[in-house]
Amino acid sequence: MSLHDPAARPLTEAEADARAQELIHEAYRPAPLSYRDPSPTPAYGDAPPVSQPGRPPMSQRATDASALMLTGSVAALSVSGGVSLVLYTLGQVDPVTLAIGAAGPVALVLAAGSLLKSLGRAKADMSTTTTHHHHYAGPVRQETTNLSSTTKGMIARTNNTFGGR
């Protein structure tokens, strides 16, 4: 063993302090926050699918309807809770009265939704129904041709049907 070998000779006071600081910094270095596995993912596997936590995947329309229902339930809950609190403080906590007071806002929201839906359907029906009036002052030959087209199958096959009078 030579004296120039760092393992063979004792450290000086300054070298010992520097090495101690280095070991302390290594010990308290934060762990990495993420890790990416470099191995390639298999094309398929034999493990069965596992349900994931949270909401299941759904269409945008279903997501919008779900959010609307959750919002309506929160609004109905707050109004019904307020009605319940008022009835309780007044001493009128008859179960039938409480049920009517709690169901009132929900029924109002459902009725308003039904009304808006029927108004939308009525507007759509009025816009699609058209009446044509033709007034002629001489001999007229009128022809009407209807074209009906249907496409079916995985490999698209279109059938055109022409009909006329």
C-alpha positions in Angstrom: 0.0 0.0 0.0 1.3 3.4 -1.0 0.7 6.7 0.7 -0.8 8.1 -2.6 -3.6 5.6 -2.6 -6.7 7.4 -1.1 -8.0 4.3 0.6 -4.6 3.6 2.2 -3.9 6.9 3.9 -6.1 8.7 6.4 -8.1 11.7 5.3 -7.2 15.2 6.4 -9.7 17.2 8.3 -10.7 19.2 5.2 -11.1 16.1 3.1 -13.1 14.4 5.8 -15.5 17.4 6.0 -15.8 17.5 2.2 -16.6 13.8 2.0 -19.1 14.1 4.9 -20.9 16.9 3.1 -21.0 14.9 -0.1 -22.5 11.9 1.7 -25.1 14.1 3.4 -26.2 15.7 0.1 -26.5 12.2 -1.5 -28.6 11.0 1.4 -31.0 13.9 1.3 -31.3 14.2 -2.5 -35.0 14.0 -3.5 -36.1 10.8 -5.2 -37.1 11.0 -8.8 -40.8 11.9 -9.3 -41.5 9.6 -12.2 -40.0 6.6 -14.0 -40.5 5.4 -17.5 -40.0 1.8 -18.2 -37.9 1.5 -21.3 -39.0 -2.1 -22.2 -41.5 -2.3 -25.1 -45.1 -2.8 -24.3 -46.6 -6.1 -25.6 -49.0 -6.0 -28.5 -51.5 -8.1 -26.5 -51.6 -9.8 -23.1 -53.5 -12.5 -21.3 -54.5 -10.4 -18.3 -58.2 -9.6 -18.2 -59.3 -5.9 -18.3 -59.5 -4.2 -14.9 -62.1 -1.5 -14.2 -60.4 1.8 -13.5 -61.4 4.2 -10.7 -63.6 7.2 -11.5 -66.3 7.7 -14.1 -66.5 5.2 -16.9 -65.9 6.5 -20.5 -69.0 7.7 -22.2 -70.1 9.8 -25.1 -70.2 13.6 -24.9 -74.0 13.6 -24.9 -74.1 11.2 -22.0 -71.5 13.2 -20.1 -73.5 16.4 -20.6 -76.7 14.7 -19.4 -74.9 13.3 -16.4 -73.5 16.7 -15.4 -77.0 18.2 -15.8 -78.5 15.6 -13.6 -75.8 16.1 -10.9 -76.3 19.9 -11.1 -80.1 19.5 -10.8 -79.8 17.1 -7.8 -77.5 19.6 -6.0 -80.0 22.4 -6.6 -82.9 20.3 -5.5 -81.0 19.2 -2.4 -80.2 22.7 -1.3 -83.8 24.0 -1.9 -85.3 20.9 -0.2 -82.9 21.3 2.7 -83.9 24.9 3.1 -87.6 24.0 3.1 -87.0 21.2 5.7 -85.1 23.7 7.9 -87.9 26.2 7.7 -90.6 23.6 8.5 -88.5 22.3 11.4 -88.0 25.7 13.0 -91.7 26.5 12.7 -92.6 23.3 14.4 -94.7 22.0 11.4 -92.7 18.8 10.7 -95.6 16.7 9.5 -94.0 14.0 7.3 -96.5 14.6 4.5 -95.8 18.3 4.5 -92.1 17.7 4.5 -92.4 15.3 1.6 -94.4 17.7 -0.5 -92.0 20.5 0.3 -89.0 18.4 -0.6 -90.5 17.0 -3.8 -91.8 20.4 -5.0 -88.6 21.8 -6.5 -87.8 18.4 -8.1 -91.3 18.3 -9.7 -90.9 21.9 -10.9 -87.5 21.2 -12.6 -88.9 18.0 -14.2 -92.0 19.9 -15.4 -89.9 22.8 -16.8 -87.7 20.3 -18.6 -90.7 18.5 -20.1 -92.2 21.8 -21.2 -88.9 22.9 -22.9 -88.6 19.5 -24.7 -92.2 19.6 -26.0 -91.7 23.2 -27.2 -88.6 22.1 -29.0 -90.4 19.3 -30.7 -93.3 21.5 -31.6 -90.9 24.0 -33.2 -89.2 21.3 -35.1 -92.5 19.9 -36.4 -93.7 23.4 -37.5 -90.4 24.0 -39.4 -90.6 20.7 -41.3 -94.3 20.9 -42.3 -94.7 23.1 -45.3 -97.7 23.6 -47.5 -97.3 24.5 -51.2 -100.0 26.4 -53.0 -99.8 26.6 -56.8 -102.0 28.8 -58.9 -101.9 28.5 -62.7 -103.7 30.5 -65.4 -103.3 28.1 -68.3 -102.7 24.5 -69.3 -100.0 23.0 -67.0 -98.1 19.7 -67.0 -96.7 18.9 -63.6 -94.2 16.1 -62.9 -92.9 15.0 -59.6 -89.8 12.7 -59.2 -88.9 11.1 -55.9 -85.4 9.7 -55.3 -84.9 7.2 -52.5 -81.4 6.2 -51.6 -80.4 3.5 -49.1 -76.8 2.4 -48.2 -76.3 -0.9 -46.4 -73.5 -3.2 -45.5 -69.9 -3.1 -44.3 -68.8 -2.6 -47.9 -71.1 0.2 -49.0 -73.8 -0.8 -51.4 -76.2 2.0 -52.5 -79.6 1.3 -54.0 -81.3 4.3 -55.8 -85.0 4.0 -56.5 -86.6 6.5 -58.9 -90.3 7.1 -58.8 -92.3 9.6 -60.8 -95.8 10.5 -61.8 
